[in-house]
Amino acid sequence: MSKFCTIQKLAEDVGIHETSITKLIKAGVLTKHYLQGMSRIFIDTEEFNSKMFKEHSSDPTNTFNLDDFLIS
């Protein structure tokens, strides 16, 4: 089963700004979820990890470039 967390919690855990995650949602890279009628947006952490880091990669530089999605 997938683990979900809020945008704020995910941003805090990975050390990025919340607007970066919001921009990824708007760009269609991440899917937003609403759990049990709550008004907060939740993100699937498994989806985040699979989108940010290419699976089965032995190259640590083979990551998703967040700079492409930062709000200026």
N, CA, C and O atoms as a Tripos MOL2 file, in Angstrom:
@<TRIPOS>MOLECULE
protein
  288   287    72     0     0
PROTEIN
NO_CHARGES

@<TRIPOS>ATOM
      1 N           0.8420   -1.1820    0.0000 N.3       1 MET1
      2 CA          0.0000    0.0000    0.0000 C.3       1 MET1
      3 C           0.8880    1.2470    0.0000 C.2       1 MET1
      4 O           1.9440    1.2760    0.6330 O.2       1 MET1
      5 N           0.4510    2.2400   -0.7000 N.am      2 SER2
      6 CA          1.2150    3.4780   -0.8120 C.3       2 SER2
      7 C           1.1390    4.2890    0.4730 C.2       2 SER2
      8 O           0.1590    4.2270    1.2160 O.2       2 SER2
      9 N           2.1900    5.0450    0.7110 N.am      3 LYS3
     10 CA          2.2240    5.9610    1.8450 C.3       3 LYS3
     11 C           1.9990    7.3650    1.3060 C.2       3 LYS3
     12 O           2.6330    7.7730    0.3330 O.2       3 LYS3
     13 N           1.1020    8.0960    1.9340 N.am      4 PHE4
     14 CA          0.7880    9.4500    1.5070 C.3       4 PHE4
     15 C           1.2300   10.4430    2.5770 C.2       4 PHE4
     16 O           1.1850   10.1420    3.7700 O.2       4 PHE4
     17 N           1.6560   11.6210    2.1440 N.am      5 CYS5
     18 CA          1.9580   12.6980    3.0810 C.3       5 CYS5
     19 C           1.5840   14.0250    2.4240 C.2       5 CYS5
     20 O           1.4100   14.1090    1.2080 O.2       5 CYS5
     21 N           1.4670   15.0440    3.2440 N.am      6 THR6
     22 CA          1.0920   16.3600    2.7230 C.3       6 THR6
     23 C           2.2650   16.9770    1.9690 C.2       6 THR6
     24 O           3.4110   16.5520    2.1150 O.2       6 THR6
     25 N           1.9570   17.9780    1.1680 N.am      7 ILE7
     26 CA          2.9960   18.7030    0.4330 C.3       7 ILE7
     27 C           4.0100   19.2830    1.4170 C.2       7 ILE7
     28 O           5.2160   19.2170    1.1790 O.2       7 ILE7
     29 N           3.5260   19.8450    2.5130 N.am      8 GLN8
     30 CA          4.4000   20.4680    3.4960 C.3       8 GLN8
     31 C           5.3530   19.4460    4.1150 C.2       8 GLN8
     32 O           6.5470   19.7130    4.2530 O.2       8 GLN8
     33 N           4.8330   18.2880    4.4840 N.am      9 LYS9
     34 CA          5.6500   17.2430    5.1080 C.3       9 LYS9
     35 C           6.6710   16.6950    4.1170 C.2       9 LYS9
     36 O           7.8300   16.4880    4.4760 O.2       9 LYS9
     37 N           6.2570   16.4580    2.8810 N.am     10 LEU10
     38 CA          7.1750   15.9480    1.8640 C.3      10 LEU10
     39 C           8.2990   16.9460    1.6020 C.2      10 LEU10
     40 O           9.4660   16.5660    1.5150 O.2      10 LEU10
     41 N           7.9420   18.2200    1.4780 N.am     11 ALA11
     42 CA          8.9520   19.2590    1.2400 C.3      11 ALA11
     43 C           9.9480   19.3200    2.3950 C.2      11 ALA11
     44 O          11.1530   19.4420    2.1770 O.2      11 ALA11
     45 N           9.4480   19.2340    3.6030 N.am     12 GLU12
     46 CA         10.3140   19.2570    4.7830 C.3      12 GLU12
     47 C          11.2330   18.0300    4.8130 C.2      12 GLU12
     48 O          12.4200   18.1500    5.1140 O.2      12 GLU12
     49 N          10.6900   16.8680    4.5040 N.am     13 ASP13
     50 CA         11.4710   15.6240    4.5550 C.3      13 ASP13
     51 C          12.5920   15.5780    3.5210 C.2      13 ASP13
     52 O          13.6770   15.0740    3.8090 O.2      13 ASP13
     53 N          12.3410   16.0980    2.3250 N.am     14 VAL14
     54 CA         13.3590   16.0240    1.2700 C.3      14 VAL14
     55 C          14.1760   17.3060    1.1470 C.2      14 VAL14
     56 O          15.1360   17.3530    0.3770 O.2      14 VAL14
     57 N          13.8120   18.3420    1.8920 N.am     15 GLY15
     58 CA         14.6120   19.5640    1.9180 C.3      15 GLY15
     59 C          14.4420   20.4640    0.7100 C.2      15 GLY15
     60 O          15.3930   21.1140    0.2750 O.2      15 GLY15
     61 N          13.2230   20.5050    0.1650 N.am     16 ILE16
     62 CA         12.9450   21.4200   -0.9390 C.3      16 ILE16
     63 C          11.7840   22.3270   -0.5470 C.2      16 ILE16
     64 O          11.0950   22.0700    0.4400 O.2      16 ILE16
     65 N          11.5710   23.3750   -1.3140 N.am     17 HIS17
     66 CA         10.4900   24.3150   -1.0190 C.3      17 HIS17
     67 C           9.1580   23.7370   -1.4960 C.2      17 HIS17
     68 O           9.1080   23.0260   -2.4990 O.2      17 HIS17
     69 N           8.0900   24.0410   -0.7800 N.am     18 GLU18
     70 CA          6.7530   23.5500   -1.1170 C.3      18 GLU18
     71 C           6.3310   23.9340   -2.5300 C.2      18 GLU18
     72 O           5.6340   23.1690   -3.1960 O.2      18 GLU18
     73 N           6.7490   25.1170   -2.9950 N.am     19 THR19
     74 CA          6.3490   25.5570   -4.3370 C.3      19 THR19
     75 C           6.9240   24.6540   -5.4220 C.2      19 THR19
     76 O           6.3500   24.5470   -6.5050 O.2      19 THR19
     77 N           8.0520   24.0040   -5.1420 N.am     20 SER20
     78 CA          8.6150   23.0640   -6.1160 C.3      20 SER20
     79 C           7.6710   21.8870   -6.3260 C.2      20 SER20
     80 O           7.4630   21.4470   -7.4570 O.2      20 SER20
     81 N           7.1030   21.3790   -5.2420 N.am     21 ILE21
     82 CA          6.1700   20.2550   -5.3410 C.3      21 ILE21
     83 C           4.8810   20.7040   -6.0050 C.2      21 ILE21
     84 O           4.3280   19.9830   -6.8360 O.2      21 ILE21
     85 N           4.3950   21.8880   -5.6470 N.am     22 THR22
     86 CA          3.1850   22.4250   -6.2680 C.3      22 THR22
     87 C           3.3680   22.5690   -7.7740 C.2      22 THR22
     88 O           2.4680   22.2490   -8.5500 O.2      22 THR22
     89 N           4.5230   23.0470   -8.1760 N.am     23 LYS23
     90 CA          4.8150   23.2060   -9.6030 C.3      23 LYS23
     91 C           4.8490   21.8490  -10.3140 C.2      23 LYS23
     92 O           4.3900   21.7370  -11.4510 O.2      23 LYS23
     93 N           5.3880   20.8210   -9.6560 N.am     24 LEU24
     94 CA          5.4050   19.4740  -10.2310 C.3      24 LEU24
     95 C           3.9860   18.9330  -10.4160 C.2      24 LEU24
     96 O           3.7070   18.2280  -11.3860 O.2      24 LEU24
     97 N           3.0950   19.2640   -9.4870 N.am     25 ILE25
     98 CA          1.6930   18.8500   -9.6100 C.3      25 ILE25
     99 C           1.0510   19.5550  -10.7960 C.2      25 ILE25
    100 O           0.3810   18.9150  -11.6080 O.2      25 ILE25
    101 N           1.2470   20.8660  -10.9060 N.am     26 LYS26
    102 CA          0.6620   21.6360  -12.0080 C.3      26 LYS26
    103 C           1.1990   21.1950  -13.3600 C.2      26 LYS26
    104 O           0.4890   21.2620  -14.3630 O.2      26 LYS26
    105 N           2.4680   20.7390  -13.3940 N.am     27 ALA27
    106 CA          3.0810   20.2840  -14.6470 C.3      27 ALA27
    107 C           2.6580   18.8570  -15.0010 C.2      27 ALA27
    108 O           3.0040   18.3570  -16.0720 O.2      27 ALA27
    109 N           1.9190   18.2040  -14.1150 N.am     28 GLY28
    110 CA          1.4570   16.8500  -14.3860 C.3      28 GLY28
    111 C           2.4750   15.7670  -14.0700 C.2      28 GLY28
    112 O           2.2870   14.6100  -14.4440 O.2      28 GLY28
    113 N           3.5470   16.1310  -13.3890 N.am     29 VAL29
    114 CA          4.5760   15.1550  -13.0240 C.3      29 VAL29
    115 C           4.1220   14.3290  -11.8230 C.2      29 VAL29
    116 O           4.3560   13.1210  -11.7730 O.2      29 VAL29
    117 N           3.4770   14.9740  -10.8630 N.am     30 LEU30
    118 CA          2.9500   14.2930   -9.6810 C.3      30 LEU30
    119 C           1.4300   14.3880   -9.6600 C.2      30 LEU30
    120 O           0.8470   15.3310  -10.1970 O.2      30 LEU30
    121 N           0.8020   13.4080   -9.0380 N.am     31 THR31
    122 CA         -0.6530   13.3730   -8.9110 C.3      31 THR31
    123 C          -1.0400   13.7940   -7.5010 C.2      31 THR31
    124 O          -0.4560   13.3260   -6.5240 O.2      31 THR31
    125 N          -2.0350   14.6840   -7.3980 N.am     32 LYS32
    126 CA         -2.5090   15.0730   -6.0670 C.3      32 LYS32
    127 C          -3.6490   14.1450   -5.6620 C.2      32 LYS32
    128 O          -4.4360   13.7010   -6.4980 O.2      32 LYS32
    129 N          -3.7200   13.8650   -4.3730 N.am     33 HIS33
    130 CA         -4.7350   12.9730   -3.8230 C.3      33 HIS33
    131 C          -5.4250   13.6660   -2.6580 C.2      33 HIS33
    132 O          -4.8100   14.4400   -1.9250 O.2      33 HIS33
    133 N          -6.7060   13.3780   -2.5010 N.am     34 TYR34
    134 CA         -7.4630   13.8410   -1.3410 C.3      34 TYR34
    135 C          -7.8760   12.5970   -0.5740 C.2      34 TYR34
    136 O          -8.4850   11.6940   -1.1490 O.2      34 TYR34
    137 N          -7.5580   12.5310    0.7070 N.am     35 LEU35
    138 CA         -7.8270   11.3450    1.5040 C.3      35 LEU35
    139 C          -8.9830   11.5710    2.4590 C.2      35 LEU35
    140 O          -9.0180   12.5580    3.1930 O.2      35 LEU35
    141 N          -9.9220   10.6500    2.4410 N.am     36 GLN36
    142 CA        -11.0470   10.6180    3.3740 C.3      36 GLN36
    143 C         -11.7320   11.9660    3.5440 C.2      36 GLN36
    144 O         -12.0370   12.3750    4.6640 O.2      36 GLN36
    145 N         -11.9720   12.6540    2.4360 N.am     37 GLY37
    146 CA        -12.6960   13.9090    2.4600 C.3      37 GLY37
    147 C         -11.9350   15.0850    3.0430 C.2      37 GLY37
    148 O         -12.5210   16.1420    3.2750 O.2      37 GLY37
    149 N         -10.6480   14.9250    3.2830 N.am     38 MET38
    150 CA         -9.8500   16.0270    3.8250 C.3      38 MET38
    151 C          -9.5700   17.0360    2.7190 C.2      38 MET38
    152 O          -9.4380   16.6660    1.5520 O.2      38 MET38
    153 N          -9.4790   18.3060    3.0860 N.am     39 SER39
    154 CA         -9.2560   19.3450    2.0850 C.3      39 SER39
    155 C          -7.7830   19.5050    1.7150 C.2      39 SER39
    156 O          -7.4700   20.1610    0.7210 O.2      39 SER39
    157 N          -6.8760   18.9220    2.4930 N.am     40 ARG40
    158 CA         -5.4420   19.0160    2.1960 C.3      40 ARG40
    159 C          -5.0760   18.0830    1.0520 C.2      40 ARG40
    160 O          -5.6780   17.0240    0.8710 O.2      40 ARG40
    161 N          -4.0800   18.4980    0.2890 N.am     41 ILE41
    162 CA         -3.5780   17.6810   -0.8160 C.3      41 ILE41
    163 C          -2.4840   16.7600   -0.2840 C.2      41 ILE41
    164 O          -1.5960   17.1870    0.4540 O.2      41 ILE41
    165 N          -2.5670   15.4970   -0.6700 N.am     42 PHE42
    166 CA         -1.5740   14.5080   -0.2760 C.3      42 PHE42
    167 C          -0.8340   14.0160   -1.5090 C.2      42 PHE42
    168 O          -1.3880   13.9790   -2.6070 O.2      42 PHE42
    169 N           0.4250   13.6380   -1.3150 N.am     43 ILE43
    170 CA          1.2710   13.1200   -2.3800 C.3      43 ILE43
    171 C           1.6590   11.6890   -2.0290 C.2      43 ILE43
    172 O           1.9830   11.3870   -0.8800 O.2      43 ILE43
    173 N           1.6240   10.8130   -3.0280 N.am     44 ASP44
    174 CA          2.0590    9.4320   -2.8620 C.3      44 ASP44
    175 C           3.5890    9.4270   -2.8480 C.2      44 ASP44
    176 O           4.2170    9.7830   -3.8450 O.2      44 ASP44
    177 N           4.1900    9.0280   -1.7330 N.am     45 THR45
    178 CA          5.6480    9.0780   -1.6220 C.3      45 THR45
    179 C           6.3350    8.0920   -2.5630 C.2      45 THR45
    180 O           7.4450    8.3560   -3.0260 O.2      45 THR45
    181 N           5.6930    6.9650   -2.8500 N.am     46 GLU46
    182 CA          6.2710    6.0100   -3.8030 C.3      46 GLU46
    183 C           6.3120    6.6150   -5.2040 C.2      46 GLU46
    184 O           7.2890    6.4410   -5.9330 O.2      46 GLU46
    185 N           5.2500    7.3270   -5.5780 N.am     47 GLU47
    186 CA          5.2270    7.9970   -6.8800 C.3      47 GLU47
    187 C           6.3130    9.0710   -6.9360 C.2      47 GLU47
    188 O           7.0170    9.1980   -7.9380 O.2      47 GLU47
    189 N           6.4430    9.8390   -5.8590 N.am     48 PHE48
    190 CA          7.4620   10.8840   -5.8100 C.3      48 PHE48
    191 C           8.8520   10.2880   -6.0130 C.2      48 PHE48
    192 O           9.6330   10.7840   -6.8240 O.2      48 PHE48
    193 N           9.1530    9.2310   -5.2790 N.am     49 ASN49
    194 CA         10.4740    8.6040   -5.3930 C.3      49 ASN49
    195 C          10.7200    8.0390   -6.7860 C.2      49 ASN49
    196 O          11.8230    8.1680   -7.3180 O.2      49 ASN49
    197 N           9.7150    7.4190   -7.3780 N.am     50 SER50
    198 CA          9.9140    6.8310   -8.7090 C.3      50 SER50
    199 C          10.0410    7.9040   -9.7830 C.2      50 SER50
    200 O          10.7210    7.6870  -10.7860 O.2      50 SER50
    201 N           9.4020    9.0520   -9.5960 N.am     51 LYS51
    202 CA          9.5020   10.1320  -10.5790 C.3      51 LYS51
    203 C          10.7910   10.9310  -10.4180 C.2      51 LYS51
    204 O          11.3580   11.4010  -11.4040 O.2      51 LYS51
    205 N          11.2530   11.0860   -9.1880 N.am     52 MET52
    206 CA         12.4320   11.9050   -8.9410 C.3      52 MET52
    207 C          13.7300   11.1680   -9.2340 C.2      52 MET52
    208 O          14.7100   11.7740   -9.6680 O.2      52 MET52
    209 N          13.7370    9.8810   -9.0020 N.am     53 PHE53
    210 CA         14.9520    9.0880   -9.1970 C.3      53 PHE53
    211 C          14.6130    7.9170  -10.1020 C.2      53 PHE53
    212 O          13.7470    7.1050   -9.7740 O.2      53 PHE53
    213 N          15.2810    7.8260  -11.2240 N.am     54 LYS54
    214 CA         14.9830    6.7540  -12.1670 C.3      54 LYS54
    215 C          15.2760    5.4130  -11.5110 C.2      54 LYS54
    216 O          16.3230    5.2140  -10.8950 O.2      54 LYS54
    217 N          14.3180    4.4970  -11.6600 N.am     55 GLU55
    218 CA         14.4260    3.2010  -11.0060 C.3      55 GLU55
    219 C          15.6100    2.3980  -11.5310 C.2      55 GLU55
    220 O          15.9550    2.4530  -12.7120 O.2      55 GLU55
    221 N          16.2140    1.6600  -10.6230 N.am     56 HIS56
    222 CA         17.3040    0.7330  -10.9380 C.3      56 HIS56
    223 C          18.4960    1.4290  -11.5760 C.2      56 HIS56
    224 O          19.1880    0.8320  -12.4010 O.2      56 HIS56
    225 N          18.7390    2.6490  -11.2190 N.am     57 SER57
    226 CA         19.8640    3.3930  -11.7810 C.3      57 SER57
    227 C          21.0710    3.2680  -10.8640 C.2      57 SER57
    228 O          20.9670    3.4710   -9.6540 O.2      57 SER57
    229 N          22.2140    2.9340  -11.4450 N.am     58 SER58
    230 CA         23.4400    2.8690  -10.6540 C.3      58 SER58
    231 C          24.1780    4.2050  -10.6830 C.2      58 SER58
    232 O          25.1640    4.3870   -9.9680 O.2      58 SER58
    233 N          23.7060    5.1340  -11.5030 N.am     59 ASP59
    234 CA         24.3270    6.4500  -11.6320 C.3      59 ASP59
    235 C          23.6160    7.4370  -10.7050 C.2      59 ASP59
    236 O          22.4670    7.7870  -10.9770 O.2      59 ASP59
    237 N          24.2460    7.9010   -9.6230 N.am     60 PRO60
    238 CA         23.5710    8.8070   -8.6840 C.3      60 PRO60
    239 C          23.2300   10.1700   -9.2830 C.2      60 PRO60
    240 O          22.4220   10.9030   -8.7140 O.2      60 PRO60
    241 N          23.8290   10.5220  -10.4200 N.am     61 THR61
    242 CA         23.5100   11.8030  -11.0510 C.3      61 THR61
    243 C          22.2870   11.6940  -11.9530 C.2      61 THR61
    244 O          21.8420   12.7000  -12.5050 O.2      61 THR61
    245 N          21.7420   10.5090  -12.1120 N.am     62 ASN62
    246 CA         20.5940   10.2640  -12.9770 C.3      62 ASN62
    247 C          19.3110   10.5870  -12.2110 C.2      62 ASN62
    248 O          18.5290    9.6900  -11.8960 O.2      62 ASN62
    249 N          19.0980   11.8640  -11.9140 N.am     63 THR63
    250 CA         17.9530   12.3000  -11.1230 C.3      63 THR63
    251 C          17.1300   13.3250  -11.8870 C.2      63 THR63
    252 O          17.5540   13.8510  -12.9150 O.2      63 THR63
    253 N          15.9680   13.5880  -11.3690 N.am     64 PHE64
    254 CA         15.0450   14.5610  -11.9280 C.3      64 PHE64
    255 C          15.5520   15.9540  -11.5740 C.2      64 PHE64
    256 O          15.9300   16.1890  -10.4270 O.2      64 PHE64
    257 N          15.5690   16.8740  -12.5150 N.am     65 ASN65
    258 CA         16.0900   18.2190  -12.2760 C.3      65 ASN65
    259 C          14.9780   19.1320  -11.7680 C.2      65 ASN65
    260 O          14.1350   19.5780  -12.5470 O.2      65 ASN65
    261 N          14.9750   19.4110  -10.4690 N.am     66 LEU66
    262 CA         13.9500   20.2770   -9.8860 C.3      66 LEU66
    263 C          14.0760   21.7160  -10.3560 C.2      66 LEU66
    264 O          13.0930   22.4560  -10.3140 O.2      66 LEU66
    265 N          15.2520   22.1360  -10.8010 N.am     67 ASP67
    266 CA         15.4350   23.5100  -11.2650 C.3      67 ASP67
    267 C          14.5280   23.8330  -12.4450 C.2      67 ASP67
    268 O          14.1840   24.9960  -12.6600 O.2      67 ASP67
    269 N          14.1390   22.8240  -13.2070 N.am     68 ASP68
    270 CA         13.2380   23.0370  -14.3340 C.3      68 ASP68
    271 C          11.8350   23.4250  -13.8770 C.2      68 ASP68
    272 O          11.0480   23.9390  -14.6720 O.2      68 ASP68
    273 N          11.5140   23.1880  -12.6090 N.am     69 PHE69
    274 CA         10.1630   23.4050  -12.1170 C.3      69 PHE69
    275 C          10.0610   24.4680  -11.0350 C.2      69 PHE69
    276 O           8.9800   24.6780  -10.4840 O.2      69 PHE69
    277 N          11.1500   25.1370  -10.7200 N.am     70 LEU70
    278 CA         11.1030   26.1680   -9.6890 C.3      70 LEU70
    279 C          10.3380   27.3950  -10.1800 C.2      70 LEU70
    280 O          10.4550   27.7910  -11.3400 O.2      70 LEU70
    281 N           9.5690   27.9760   -9.2970 N.am     71 ILE71
    282 CA          8.8220   29.1900   -9.6220 C.3      71 ILE71
    283 C           9.7390   30.3800   -9.4050 C.2      71 ILE71
    284 O          10.2940   30.5580   -8.3210 O.2      71 ILE71
    285 N           9.8960   31.1900  -10.4360 N.am     72 SER72
    286 CA         10.7940   32.3440  -10.2950 C.3      72 SER72
    287 C          10.0280   33.5910   -9.9120 C.2      72 SER72
    288 O          10.6240   34.6560   -9.7510 O.2      72 SER72
@<TRIPOS>BOND
     1     1     2 1
     2     2     3 1
     3     3     4 2
     4     3     5 am
     5     5     6 1
     6     6     7 1
     7     7     8 2
     8     7     9 am
     9     9    10 1
    10    10    11 1
    11    11    12 2
    12    11    13 am
    13    13    14 1
    14    14    15 1
    15    15    16 2
    16    15    17 am
    17    17    18 1
    18    18    19 1
    19    19    20 2
    20    19    21 am
    21    21    22 1
    22    22    23 1
    23    23    24 2
    24    23    25 am
    25    25    26 1
    26    26    27 1
    27    27    28 2
    28    27    29 am
    29    29    30 1
    30    30    31 1
    31    31    32 2
    32    31    33 am
    33    33    34 1
    34    34    35 1
    35    35    36 2
    36    35    37 am
    37    37    38 1
    38    38    39 1
    39    39    40 2
    40    39    41 am
    41    41    42 1
    42    42    43 1
    43    43    44 2
    44    43    45 am
    45    45    46 1
    46    46    47 1
    47    47    48 2
    48    47    49 am
    49    49    50 1
    50    50    51 1
    51    51    52 2
    52    51    53 am
    53    53    54 1
    54    54    55 1
    55    55    56 2
    56    55    57 am
    57    57    58 1
    58    58    59 1
    59    59    60 2
    60    59    61 am
    61    61    62 1
    62    62    63 1
    63    63    64 2
    64    63    65 am
    65    65    66 1
    66    66    67 1
    67    67    68 2
    68    67    69 am
    69    69    70 1
    70    70    71 1
    71    71    72 2
    72    71    73 am
    73    73    74 1
    74    74    75 1
    75    75    76 2
    76    75    77 am
    77    77    78 1
    78    78    79 1
    79    79    80 2
    80    79    81 am
    81    81    82 1
    82    82    83 1
    83    83    84 2
    84    83    85 am
    85    85    86 1
    86    86    87 1
    87    87    88 2
    88    87    89 am
    89    89    90 1
    90    90    91 1
    91    91    92 2
    92    91    93 am
    93    93    94 1
    94    94    95 1
    95    95    96 2
    96    95    97 am
    97    97    98 1
    98    98    99 1
    99    99   100 2
   100    99   101 am
   101   101   102 1
   102   102   103 1
   103   103   104 2
   104   103   105 am
   105   105   106 1
   106   106   107 1
   107   107   108 2
   108   107   109 am
   109   109   110 1
   110   110   111 1
   111   111   112 2
   112   111   113 am
   113   113   114 1
   114   114   115 1
   115   115   116 2
   116   115   117 am
   117   117   118 1
   118   118   119 1
   119   119   120 2
   120   119   121 am
   121   121   122 1
   122   122   123 1
   123   123   124 2
   124   123   125 am
   125   125   126 1
   126   126   127 1
   127   127   128 2
   128   127   129 am
   129   129   130 1
   130   130   131 1
   131   131   132 2
   132   131   133 am
   133   133   134 1
   134   134   135 1
   135   135   136 2
   136   135   137 am
   137   137   138 1
   138   138   139 1
   139   139   140 2
   140   139   141 am
   141   141   142 1
   142   142   143 1
   143   143   144 2
   144   143   145 am
   145   145   146 1
   146   146   147 1
   147   147   148 2
   148   147   149 am
   149   149   150 1
   150   150   151 1
   151   151   152 2
   152   151   153 am
   153   153   154 1
   154   154   155 1
   155   155   156 2
   156   155   157 am
   157   157   158 1
   158   158   159 1
   159   159   160 2
   160   159   161 am
   161   161   162 1
   162   162   163 1
   163   163   164 2
   164   163   165 am
   165   165   166 1
   166   166   167 1
   167   167   168 2
   168   167   169 am
   169   169   170 1
   170   170   171 1
   171   171   172 2
   172   171   173 am
   173   173   174 1
   174   174   175 1
   175   175   176 2
   176   175   177 am
   177   177   178 1
   178   178   179 1
   179   179   180 2
   180   179   181 am
   181   181   182 1
   182   182   183 1
   183   183   184 2
   184   183   185 am
   185   185   186 1
   186   186   187 1
   187   187   188 2
   188   187   189 am
   189   189   190 1
   190   190   191 1
   191   191   192 2
   192   191   193 am
   193   193   194 1
   194   194   195 1
   195   195   196 2
   196   195   197 am
   197   197   198 1
   198   198   199 1
   199   199   200 2
   200   199   201 am
   201   201   202 1
   202   202   203 1
   203   203   204 2
   204   203   205 am
   205   205   206 1
   206   206   207 1
   207   207   208 2
   208   207   209 am
   209   209   210 1
   210   210   211 1
   211   211   212 2
   212   211   213 am
   213   213   214 1
   214   214   215 1
   215   215   216 2
   216   215   217 am
   217   217   218 1
   218   218   219 1
   219   219   220 2
   220   219   221 am
   221   221   222 1
   222   222   223 1
   223   223   224 2
   224   223   225 am
   225   225   226 1
   226   226   227 1
   227   227   228 2
   228   227   229 am
   229   229   230 1
   230   230   231 1
   231   231   232 2
   232   231   233 am
   233   233   234 1
   234   234   235 1
   235   235   236 2
   236   235   237 am
   237   237   238 1
   238   238   239 1
   239   239   240 2
   240   239   241 am
   241   241   242 1
   242   242   243 1
   243   243   244 2
   244   243   245 am
   245   245   246 1
   246   246   247 1
   247   247   248 2
   248   247   249 am
   249   249   250 1
   250   250   251 1
   251   251   252 2
   252   251   253 am
   253   253   254 1
   254   254   255 1
   255   255   256 2
   256   255   257 am
   257   257   258 1
   258   258   259 1
   259   259   260 2
   260   259   261 am
   261   261   262 1
   262   262   263 1
   263   263   264 2
   264   263   265 am
   265   265   266 1
   266   266   267 1
   267   267   268 2
   268   267   269 am
   269   269   270 1
   270   270   271 1
   271   271   272 2
   272   271   273 am
   273   273   274 1
   274   274   275 1
   275   275   276 2
   276   275   277 am
   277   277   278 1
   278   278   279 1
   279   279   280 2
   280   279   281 am
   281   281   282 1
   282   282   283 1
   283   283   284 2
   284   283   285 am
   285   285   286 1
   286   286   287 1
   287   287   288 2
@<TRIPOS>SUBSTRUCTURE
     1 MET1         2 RESIDUE 1 A MET
     2 SER2         6 RESIDUE 1 A SER
     3 LYS3        10 RESIDUE 1 A LYS
     4 PHE4        14 RESIDUE 1 A PHE
     5 CYS5        18 RESIDUE 1 A CYS
     6 THR6        22 RESIDUE 1 A THR
     7 ILE7        26 RESIDUE 1 A ILE
     8 GLN8        30 RESIDUE 1 A GLN
     9 LYS9        34 RESIDUE 1 A LYS
    10 LEU10       38 RESIDUE 1 A LEU
    11 ALA11       42 RESIDUE 1 A ALA
    12 GLU12       46 RESIDUE 1 A GLU
    13 ASP13       50 RESIDUE 1 A ASP
    14 VAL14       54 RESIDUE 1 A VAL
    15 GLY15       58 RESIDUE 1 A GLY
    16 ILE16       62 RESIDUE 1 A ILE
    17 HIS17       66 RESIDUE 1 A HIS
    18 GLU18       70 RESIDUE 1 A GLU
    19 THR19       74 RESIDUE 1 A THR
    20 SER20       78 RESIDUE 1 A SER
    21 ILE21       82 RESIDUE 1 A ILE
    22 THR22       86 RESIDUE 1 A THR
    23 LYS23       90 RESIDUE 1 A LYS
    24 LEU24       94 RESIDUE 1 A LEU
    25 ILE25       98 RESIDUE 1 A ILE
    26 LYS26      102 RESIDUE 1 A LYS
    27 ALA27      106 RESIDUE 1 A ALA
    28 GLY28      110 RESIDUE 1 A GLY
    29 VAL29      114 RESIDUE 1 A VAL
    30 LEU30      118 RESIDUE 1 A LEU
    31 THR31      122 RESIDUE 1 A THR
    32 LYS32      126 RESIDUE 1 A LYS
    33 HIS33      130 RESIDUE 1 A HIS
    34 TYR34      134 RESIDUE 1 A TYR
    35 LEU35      138 RESIDUE 1 A LEU
    36 GLN36      142 RESIDUE 1 A GLN
    37 GLY37      146 RESIDUE 1 A GLY
    38 MET38      150 RESIDUE 1 A MET
    39 SER39      154 RESIDUE 1 A SER
    40 ARG40      158 RESIDUE 1 A ARG
    41 ILE41      162 RESIDUE 1 A ILE
    42 PHE42      166 RESIDUE 1 A PHE
    43 ILE43      170 RESIDUE 1 A ILE
    44 ASP44      174 RESIDUE 1 A ASP
    45 THR45      178 RESIDUE 1 A THR
    46 GLU46      182 RESIDUE 1 A GLU
    47 GLU47      186 RESIDUE 1 A GLU
    48 PHE48      190 RESIDUE 1 A PHE
    49 ASN49      194 RESIDUE 1 A ASN
    50 SER50      198 RESIDUE 1 A SER
    51 LYS51      202 RESIDUE 1 A LYS
    52 MET52      206 RESIDUE 1 A MET
    53 PHE53      210 RESIDUE 1 A PHE
    54 LYS54      214 RESIDUE 1 A LYS
    55 GLU55      218 RESIDUE 1 A GLU
    56 HIS56      222 RESIDUE 1 A HIS
    57 SER57      226 RESIDUE 1 A SER
    58 SER58      230 RESIDUE 1 A SER
    59 ASP59      234 RESIDUE 1 A ASP
    60 PRO60      238 RESIDUE 1 A PRO
    61 THR61      242 RESIDUE 1 A THR
    62 ASN62      246 RESIDUE 1 A ASN
    63 THR63      250 RESIDUE 1 A THR
    64 PHE64      254 RESIDUE 1 A PHE
    65 ASN65      258 RESIDUE 1 A ASN
    66 LEU66      262 RESIDUE 1 A LEU
    67 ASP67      266 RESIDUE 1 A ASP
    68 ASP68      270 RESIDUE 1 A ASP
    69 PHE69      274 RESIDUE 1 A PHE
    70 LEU70      278 RESIDUE 1 A LEU
    71 ILE71      282 RESIDUE 1 A ILE
    72 SER72      286 RESIDUE 1 A SER
